[in-house]
Amino acid sequence: MRILESERLYLRQMQQTDFTALCKILQDKEVMYAYEHAFDDGEVQEWLDRQIKRYKDYGFGLWAVVLKETDEMIGQCGLTLQMCNEKEVMEIGYLFQKAFWHQVYATEAARACKQYAFEKLCANEVFSIIRDNNIASQNVAKRNGMSICNQFTKHYYGMDMPHLVFSIKRENN
């Protein structure tokens, strides 16, 4: 079932049969550099299970991004609720297979998710929380009309990781 469509992509809920495609993303060290490690099979399964639970609990999560031309899952993009400076916010997140970087797919998917958040979920503001060294993801947020509104440090895998907080309000969309 398609949740969203854009010119070249459609987004749908991930399912167990997407495990192998998800591994191509989450087990690639270059793709996962902002996380400081590639996932093992167990972590990929936990990630997939978490998305499926989000669909049931909230009606949204990170969705499979599928290339219309080939019907191949090339990434994931969607909406999640994240803690940001002790406040829960709606975040647009995205991760794509390296083979599909620099083709504007992340921006296309992120823009569709922003519109979904504003139009279908009636969100007043959406965010993207991005590692300070992840310039490519920061550029996607900027192309999605977002600007930096805050910053904070996440503690992940025993490390301090500075993050920039990008946002856009519905009225500025």
MARROGU-560665 format. One record per atom (N, C-alpha, C): x negated, y negated, z; atom name. Coordinates in Angstrom, 3 decimals. Atoms other than C-alpha are relative to their C-alpha. Example, Ala and Ser with C-alpha at 12.3 -4.5 7.8 and 13.67 -1.06 7.14 Angstrom:
east	north	up	site
-0.890	1.190	0.000	N
-12.300	4.500	7.800	CA
-0.900	-1.200	0.000	C
0.820	1.190	-0.060	N
-13.670	1.060	7.140	CA
0.770	-1.090	0.730	C
end
This chain:
east	north	up	site
-0.841	1.181	0.000	N
0.000	0.000	0.000	CA
-0.888	-1.247	0.000	C
0.785	1.230	0.103	N
-1.455	-3.350	-1.042	CA
0.546	-1.042	0.968	C
-0.362	1.064	-0.938	N
-1.458	-6.038	1.639	CA
-0.098	-1.346	-0.704	C
0.301	1.247	0.693	N
-2.963	-8.820	-0.484	CA
-0.566	0.309	-1.368	C
0.648	-0.112	1.309	N
-4.040	-9.362	-4.047	CA
-0.616	-1.333	-0.360	C
0.618	1.185	0.585	N
-6.381	-11.811	-5.684	CA
-0.244	0.333	-1.466	C
0.208	-0.218	1.434	N
-7.552	-12.091	-9.256	CA
-0.647	1.345	-0.307	C
0.756	-1.222	0.317	N
-10.017	-9.180	-9.153	CA
0.117	1.098	1.040	C
0.009	-0.904	-1.148	N
-9.277	-7.484	-5.833	CA
1.391	0.238	0.548	C
-1.141	-0.140	-0.898	N
-6.617	-5.991	-3.680	CA
-0.503	0.538	1.322	C
0.355	-0.423	-1.341	N
-6.753	-5.359	0.043	CA
1.110	0.898	0.517	C
-0.951	-0.960	-0.570	N
-5.104	-2.436	1.784	CA
-0.565	0.525	1.313	C
0.473	-0.607	-1.242	N
-5.293	-0.633	5.097	CA
-1.008	1.098	-0.318	C
0.942	-1.107	0.121	N
-8.274	1.638	5.492	CA
0.635	1.246	0.593	C
-0.478	-1.285	-0.501	N
-7.615	5.301	6.088	CA
-1.196	0.950	0.104	C
1.106	-0.933	-0.220	N
-9.695	8.334	6.984	CA
-0.732	0.351	-1.297	C
0.639	-0.332	1.278	N
-10.353	9.063	3.311	CA
-0.983	-1.078	-0.467	C
0.947	1.074	0.318	N
-12.310	5.769	3.197	CA
-1.325	0.143	0.752	C
1.198	-0.163	-0.826	N
-14.979	7.118	5.560	CA
-1.283	-0.091	-0.827	C
1.222	-0.003	0.823	N
-17.572	7.740	2.809	CA
-0.286	-1.387	-0.561	C
0.191	1.358	0.524	N
-17.026	4.309	1.235	CA
-0.431	-0.948	1.120	C
0.368	0.832	-1.144	N
-17.268	2.710	4.685	CA
-1.454	0.250	0.409	C
1.400	-0.328	-0.301	N
-20.565	4.526	5.274	CA
-0.955	-0.766	-0.921	C
0.851	0.741	0.939	N
-21.978	2.809	2.164	CA
-0.236	-1.432	0.472	C
0.123	1.355	-0.547	N
-21.447	-0.482	3.995	CA
-0.726	0.050	1.346	C
0.460	0.052	-1.386	N
-22.057	0.243	7.663	CA
-1.302	0.761	0.254	C
1.245	-0.739	-0.183	N
-25.007	2.599	7.173	CA
-1.162	-0.557	-0.829	C
1.039	0.655	0.783	N
-26.991	0.240	4.947	CA
-0.677	-1.052	0.886	C
0.729	0.918	-0.893	N
-29.689	-1.549	6.995	CA
0.021	-1.439	-0.506	C
-0.022	1.362	0.538	N
-29.715	-4.539	4.644	CA
1.360	-0.659	0.205	C
-1.345	0.537	-0.207	N
-25.945	-4.990	4.845	CA
0.213	-0.329	1.480	C
-0.255	0.112	-1.435	N
-26.022	-4.607	8.629	CA
-1.071	-0.787	0.751	C
1.099	0.698	-0.666	N
-28.996	-6.872	9.338	CA
0.480	-0.937	1.103	C
-0.495	0.900	-1.038	N
-26.867	-9.304	11.347	CA
0.390	0.759	1.263	C
-0.310	-0.852	-1.153	N
-25.939	-6.385	13.635	CA
-1.270	0.622	0.584	C
1.313	-0.502	-0.416	N
-29.634	-5.447	13.963	CA
-0.137	1.515	-0.080	C
0.152	-1.441	0.208	N
-28.963	-1.808	13.077	CA
1.108	0.526	-0.912	C
-1.004	-0.719	0.794	N
-27.192	0.476	10.649	CA
0.710	0.985	0.929	C
-0.801	-0.892	-0.836	N
-24.440	2.631	12.114	CA
-0.277	1.459	-0.340	C
0.024	-1.439	0.261	N
-24.584	6.383	12.514	CA
1.437	0.446	-0.284	C
-1.342	-0.497	0.360	N
-21.633	8.602	11.537	CA
1.026	-0.247	1.100	C
-0.918	0.198	-1.124	N
-20.092	8.358	15.004	CA
0.454	-1.451	0.121	C
-0.350	1.420	-0.073	N
-20.216	4.550	14.996	CA
0.902	-0.404	-1.153	C
-0.876	0.285	1.146	N
-18.662	4.429	11.522	CA
1.414	0.494	0.315	C
-1.312	-0.535	-0.337	N
-15.829	6.652	12.750	CA
0.690	-0.857	1.052	C
-0.576	0.888	-1.018	N
-15.315	4.444	15.818	CA
0.502	-1.288	-0.640	C
-0.386	1.225	0.711	N
-15.192	1.383	13.535	CA
1.311	0.218	-0.762	C
-1.200	-0.327	0.770	N
-12.611	3.034	11.271	CA
1.196	0.201	0.931	C
-1.079	-0.224	-0.967	N
-10.541	4.193	14.258	CA
0.491	-1.316	0.596	C
-0.361	1.308	-0.562	N
-10.619	0.647	15.669	CA
0.872	-0.787	-0.980	C
-0.828	0.717	0.987	N
-9.230	-0.779	12.413	CA
1.400	0.604	-0.061	C
-1.295	-0.677	0.061	N
-6.457	1.817	12.261	CA
0.847	-0.350	1.227	C
-0.710	0.403	-1.226	N
-5.540	0.981	15.867	CA
0.467	-1.456	-0.105	C
-0.401	1.406	0.172	N
-5.505	-2.750	15.020	CA
1.225	-0.110	-0.898	C
-1.177	0.045	0.883	N
-3.043	-2.105	12.178	CA
1.260	0.330	0.801	C
-1.161	-0.423	-0.797	N
-0.724	-0.332	14.635	CA
0.355	-1.039	1.053	C
-0.244	0.929	-1.102	N
-1.152	-2.860	17.459	CA
0.401	-1.393	-0.462	C
-0.186	1.392	0.401	N
-1.191	-6.140	15.525	CA
0.580	-0.177	-1.396	C
-0.458	0.118	1.379	N
-0.211	-5.401	11.936	CA
-1.080	-0.509	-0.946	C
1.123	0.434	0.819	N
-3.618	-6.537	10.675	CA
-1.303	0.495	0.615	C
1.346	-0.403	-0.410	N
-7.329	-5.777	10.943	CA
-0.909	-0.236	-1.181	C
0.843	0.049	1.189	N
-10.220	-5.416	8.549	CA
0.579	0.980	-1.007	C
-0.603	-0.822	1.037	N
-8.778	-4.095	5.308	CA
-1.050	0.444	-1.018	C
0.841	-0.434	1.114	N
-10.388	-2.131	2.488	CA
0.155	-1.006	-1.125	C
-0.010	0.866	1.173	N
-11.353	-4.444	-0.376	CA
-0.265	0.893	-1.199	C
0.055	-0.912	1.137	N
-10.727	-2.608	-3.634	CA
-0.080	-0.809	-1.291	C
0.171	0.630	1.307	N
-11.917	-3.670	-7.061	CA
1.107	0.516	-0.917	C
-1.128	-0.409	0.847	N
-8.833	-3.636	-9.316	CA
-0.469	0.777	-1.229	C
0.495	-0.573	1.255	N
-10.876	-2.732	-12.385	CA
-0.350	1.487	0.118	C
0.472	-1.387	-0.166	N
-12.224	0.538	-10.928	CA
0.726	0.771	1.100	C
-0.670	-0.586	-1.159	N
-10.030	1.210	-7.853	CA
-1.009	0.481	1.059	C
1.059	-0.371	-0.949	N
-13.281	1.471	-5.836	CA
0.024	-0.951	1.196	C
0.148	0.812	-1.207	N
-13.542	0.283	-2.228	CA
-1.422	-0.550	0.013	C
1.319	0.629	0.080	N
-16.400	-2.228	-2.374	CA
-0.373	-0.749	1.273	C
0.280	0.730	-1.230	N
-16.096	-3.831	1.045	CA
1.192	0.043	0.925	C
-1.107	0.164	-0.929	N
-13.896	-4.770	3.916	CA
0.092	-1.477	0.350	C
-0.252	1.389	-0.357	N
-12.337	-8.095	4.775	CA
1.371	-0.034	0.654	C
-1.304	0.082	-0.637	N
-9.528	-9.066	7.033	CA
-0.027	-0.897	1.206	C
-0.229	0.832	-1.165	N
-8.326	-10.608	10.247	CA
-0.068	0.843	1.260	C
0.068	-0.661	-1.301	N
-9.175	-9.609	13.790	CA
0.102	-1.063	1.083	C
0.001	0.894	-1.157	N
-8.692	-11.147	17.210	CA
-1.331	0.192	0.711	C
1.328	-0.045	-0.609	N
-12.077	-11.999	18.731	CA
-0.083	-1.007	1.135	C
0.274	0.955	-1.070	N
-13.264	-13.637	21.914	CA
-1.070	-0.972	-0.475	C
0.921	1.052	0.409	N
-15.005	-16.929	21.253	CA
0.019	-1.071	1.089	C
0.072	0.973	-1.097	N
-16.149	-19.074	24.174	CA
1.202	0.127	0.936	C
-1.049	-0.337	-0.972	N
-13.627	-17.362	26.500	CA
1.416	-0.287	-0.504	C
-1.319	0.208	0.601	N
-10.734	-17.935	24.073	CA
0.167	1.016	-1.118	C
-0.265	-0.937	1.084	N
-9.114	-15.382	21.765	CA
0.395	-0.773	-1.251	C
-0.250	0.691	1.265	N
-9.153	-16.537	18.147	CA
0.220	1.024	-1.112	C
-0.177	-0.839	1.172	N
-8.097	-15.114	14.794	CA
-1.183	-0.235	-0.928	C
1.209	0.116	0.800	N
-11.221	-14.388	12.799	CA
0.153	0.686	-1.350	C
0.159	-0.624	1.309	N
-11.762	-13.712	9.111	CA
-1.400	0.601	-0.018	C
1.286	-0.685	0.066	N
-14.505	-11.117	8.844	CA
-0.147	0.718	-1.329	C
0.245	-0.646	1.288	N
-16.140	-9.501	5.823	CA
-1.361	0.666	-0.004	C
1.231	-0.756	0.244	N
-18.780	-6.926	4.914	CA
0.178	0.716	-1.333	C
-0.090	-0.596	1.332	N
-19.519	-5.704	1.390	CA
-1.220	0.856	-0.297	C
1.135	-0.780	0.489	N
-21.669	-3.057	-0.221	CA
-0.987	-0.941	-0.674	C
1.038	0.867	0.562	N
-24.960	-4.606	-1.275	CA
0.123	-0.129	-1.518	C
-0.130	0.033	1.467	N
-24.299	-3.710	-4.929	CA
1.018	-1.041	-0.467	C
-1.048	0.949	0.362	N
-21.394	-6.186	-4.855	CA
-0.231	-1.391	0.597	C
0.351	1.333	-0.490	N
-23.166	-9.154	-3.242	CA
-0.189	-0.948	-1.178	C
0.283	1.083	0.960	N
-23.509	-12.461	-5.112	CA
0.902	0.045	-1.239	C
-0.976	-0.021	1.087	N
-20.419	-11.871	-7.263	CA
1.297	-0.692	0.415	C
-1.079	0.820	-0.553	N
-18.084	-14.073	-5.175	CA
1.197	0.838	0.485	C
-1.085	-0.841	-0.509	N
-15.995	-11.085	-4.022	CA
0.343	-0.337	1.450	C
-0.262	0.316	-1.412	N
-16.412	-11.981	-0.336	CA
0.810	-1.287	0.115	C
-0.741	1.261	-0.039	N
-15.216	-15.531	-0.957	CA
1.441	0.207	-0.473	C
-1.344	-0.258	0.535	N
-12.267	-14.314	-3.033	CA
0.871	0.713	1.036	C
-0.749	-0.742	-1.017	N
-11.209	-11.858	-0.324	CA
0.265	-0.860	1.237	C
-0.155	0.844	-1.190	N
-11.791	-14.319	2.533	CA
1.058	-1.078	-0.220	C
-1.030	1.007	0.306	N
-9.664	-16.979	0.816	CA
1.399	0.615	0.062	C
-1.297	-0.685	-0.048	N
-6.831	-14.477	0.405	CA
0.408	0.279	1.451	C
-0.292	-0.264	-1.424	N
-7.092	-13.565	4.102	CA
0.386	-1.282	0.730	C
-0.353	1.300	-0.604	N
-7.006	-17.241	5.093	CA
1.450	-0.340	-0.333	C
-1.377	0.304	0.409	N
-3.805	-17.757	3.090	CA
0.984	0.930	0.714	C
-0.853	-0.961	-0.696	N
-2.321	-14.603	4.627	CA
0.201	-0.435	1.455	C
-0.088	0.421	-1.402	N
-3.115	-15.864	8.135	CA
0.921	-1.203	0.154	C
-0.813	1.206	-0.088	N
-1.500	-19.245	7.479	CA
1.445	0.256	-0.414	C
-1.347	-0.147	0.564	N
1.478	-18.113	5.406	CA
0.800	1.146	0.610	C
-0.728	-1.179	-0.504	N
2.375	-14.660	6.774	CA
-0.035	0.106	1.519	C
0.149	-0.143	-1.448	N
1.067	-14.812	10.349	CA
0.218	-1.316	0.740	C
-0.269	1.324	-0.565	N
1.784	-18.530	10.896	CA
-1.101	-0.493	0.934	C
1.141	0.474	-0.795	N
-1.694	-19.107	12.342	CA
-0.189	-1.494	-0.259	C
0.286	1.425	0.143	N
-2.561	-22.742	12.960	CA
-1.462	-0.265	-0.328	C
1.431	0.149	0.234	N
-6.315	-22.178	12.730	CA
-0.601	1.395	-0.128	C
0.744	-1.256	0.121	N
-8.634	-19.381	11.615	CA
-1.489	-0.311	0.091	C
1.418	0.149	-0.296	N
-12.290	-18.832	12.392	CA
-0.803	1.068	-0.733	C
0.978	-1.027	0.362	N
-15.355	-16.993	11.144	CA
-1.183	-0.207	0.935	C
1.082	0.039	-0.990	N
-17.975	-16.196	13.775	CA
-1.186	0.710	-0.629	C
1.075	-0.505	0.857	N
-21.314	-15.742	12.048	CA
-1.350	-0.209	0.667	C
1.365	0.051	-0.524	N
-24.829	-14.982	13.171	CA
-0.745	-1.180	-0.626	C
0.661	1.217	0.482	N
-27.040	-18.070	12.852	CA
-1.004	0.249	-1.123	C
0.951	-0.311	1.075	N
-29.440	-16.265	10.487	CA
0.676	0.611	-1.229	C
-0.737	-0.617	1.099	N
-26.705	-14.953	8.168	CA
0.504	-1.096	-0.951	C
-0.287	1.132	0.886	N
-26.828	-17.692	5.540	CA
1.057	0.365	-1.049	C
-0.975	-0.402	1.023	N
-24.862	-15.708	2.924	CA
1.428	-0.044	0.550	C
-1.342	0.033	-0.596	N
-21.877	-15.256	5.264	CA
0.416	-1.416	0.359	C
-0.314	1.403	-0.273	N
-22.105	-18.898	6.313	CA
0.465	-0.696	-1.276	C
-0.395	0.600	1.275	N
-21.878	-19.868	2.655	CA
1.399	0.432	-0.415	C
-1.369	-0.457	0.275	N
-18.743	-17.730	2.245	CA
0.988	-0.824	0.824	C
-0.893	0.792	-0.862	N
-17.162	-19.540	5.201	CA
0.150	-1.426	-0.538	C
-0.055	1.362	0.553	N
-18.061	-22.919	3.675	CA
0.843	-0.031	-1.275	C
-0.807	-0.042	1.232	N
-16.598	-21.911	0.302	CA
1.472	0.259	0.309	C
-1.376	-0.239	-0.439	N
-13.484	-20.887	2.249	CA
0.576	-1.245	0.679	C
-0.497	1.256	-0.541	N
-13.126	-24.508	3.366	CA
-0.292	-0.220	1.471	C
0.273	0.076	-1.429	N
-14.467	-23.928	6.870	CA
-1.226	-0.860	0.282	C
1.180	0.734	-0.453	N
-16.900	-26.037	8.816	CA
-0.328	0.430	1.433	C
0.456	-0.402	-1.335	N
-18.915	-25.462	11.975	CA
0.715	-0.842	1.047	C
-0.698	0.697	-1.085	N
-16.944	-26.318	15.087	CA
-0.600	0.309	1.369	C
0.546	-0.394	-1.297	N
-18.961	-24.589	17.812	CA
-1.133	0.986	-0.221	C
1.007	-1.061	0.043	N
-21.736	-22.146	18.626	CA
-0.071	0.647	1.370	C
0.188	-0.708	-1.262	N
-22.463	-19.565	21.305	CA
-0.918	1.187	-0.255	C
0.890	-1.153	0.098	N
-24.657	-16.572	22.023	CA
0.747	1.251	0.425	C
-0.559	-1.314	-0.308	N
-23.379	-13.002	21.892	CA
-1.124	0.887	0.514	C
0.949	-0.998	-0.493	N
-25.116	-10.243	23.802	CA
0.412	1.333	-0.616	C
-0.341	-1.193	0.772	N
-25.203	-7.180	21.554	CA
-1.233	0.877	-0.088	C
1.115	-0.952	0.032	N
-27.401	-4.082	21.771	CA
-1.210	-0.519	0.769	C
1.076	0.472	-0.858	N
-29.423	-5.683	24.545	CA
-0.715	-1.239	-0.503	C
0.640	1.187	0.573	N
-30.215	-8.793	22.481	CA
0.932	-1.203	0.093	C
-0.744	1.248	0.124	N
-29.141	-12.402	22.547	CA
0.045	-0.372	-1.474	C
-0.172	0.322	1.417	N
-27.724	-13.309	19.138	CA
0.799	-1.290	-0.130	C
-0.725	1.258	0.209	N
-26.876	-16.958	18.458	CA
0.977	0.117	-1.175	C
-1.039	-0.008	1.020	N
-23.667	-17.375	16.443	CA
0.539	-1.413	-0.210	C
-0.685	1.231	0.349	N
-22.086	-20.309	14.652	CA
1.485	0.321	-0.165	C
-1.444	-0.178	0.110	N
-18.320	-20.724	14.794	CA
0.509	-0.971	-1.071	C
-0.602	0.779	1.077	N
-16.651	-21.913	11.585	CA
1.510	0.057	0.173	C
-1.462	-0.036	-0.078	N
-12.984	-22.871	11.438	CA
0.625	-0.906	-1.061	C
-0.832	0.877	0.821	N
-10.261	-24.402	9.334	CA
1.409	0.051	0.583	C
-1.374	0.099	-0.488	N
-6.847	-25.612	10.451	CA
0.947	0.038	-1.183	C
-1.003	-0.119	1.056	N
-3.703	-24.992	8.490	CA
0.224	-1.330	-0.715	C
-0.277	1.296	0.626	N
-3.118	-28.703	7.900	CA
-1.167	-0.504	-0.848	C
1.161	0.386	0.803	N
-6.646	-29.028	6.434	CA
-0.232	0.938	-1.176	C
0.150	-1.020	1.034	N
-6.139	-26.117	4.065	CA
0.383	-0.536	-1.366	C
end
